[in-house]
């Protein structure tokens, strides 16, 4: 199991899949509850980077699209900042699947 950079996992959460970077995961079987915006701001991420991550998060995890198509849509629609690229690559490289 991998846990991405700047992600936050709630106490007593059961994590059976990879947790993508920049997100909050909570629950007996961890589910995503959005971006770790507070952690990103505290670590000096720009408003532009956070907004791009929000857009990517909505496409990947909230649109209901097949993961492969959602990742392609992110690549086409969101400027390739380092953070969004890290998120997409983390998900692509996952062998266990990612929490959703």
N, C-alpha and C positions, 0 to 999 in steps of 0.2 A: 504494500500500500504506500502511496506517495501523498504527501500533503504539500500543496503549493505555497509559494512565498506569499506573505502578507494575508494568509487566510486565518480564520479564527474558528475553532471548534468548541462548541458548548460543553460544559462539564457533564460527565457521565453519558456522553454520546457514543453510540456504537457505530464505528466507521468500518464498512466492509469494502468500499470502493475508494478510488482516488478522489481527493478533495482538490478541486482546481485552485489556482492562485487567486487571491484578491476577494474571496467569498467568505460568507459565514455559513457554517454547517452545524445543525443541531438536531438531536433526536435519538431515540433508541436505534433506529436505522437512519443514520444521518441524512438529512435532506437540506437542500440549500434554501437560505432565507434572504438572499440578496448579497450585495457587495459589502465588504468591510470598509465602508466609506470613512468612518472615524479613524480606523487604522491607517488608511491610505493618506488622509490629511495629516495625521500626526507624523507620518514618515516622509512628508514633503512632496507628495504627488501633486502635480498641477491640476487645476480645475479642468483643463482640456483633457488630460489623461483620464481623470475620473469620469468625465462625461462620455468619452469614447468607450471606456469599460462598461458604463451603464448601458449604452446602446448595444454593445456586443453581448452583454449578459441577457438583455431582453430577447435578442434574436436567438441566441443559443439555447436558453433555458425556459423562456416564456412563450415562444411563438408556436410551439407544438410541431415544429418542423423536424424531419429526420435529422439526426445530428450531423451527418456528412453534408447535407444540403445547407444546414444552418451555418456551419463553419465556412462553407464556400461563399454564402451570402455576406458574412462578416468580412471576409477578405475583399469582396467586391465593393462593399458600401462604406466601410469605415477606414479612414486613413491609417496606414500601418505604423502606428506608434509602437514603440518597443513593448509596452504593456499588453496591448491587444494581441500582438504577435506571440508573446509569451503564453497568453491564455490559450490561443488556438493551438500552438505547438504542444502544450502540456496535454490538452485533450486528445490530439492526434496520436501522441506517443503512449497513451494510457493502454496498458495491457488488461487491466481488471475492469475497465469502464470507469466512469466518473459519477459521483453523486449528482442527483438531479433533484 
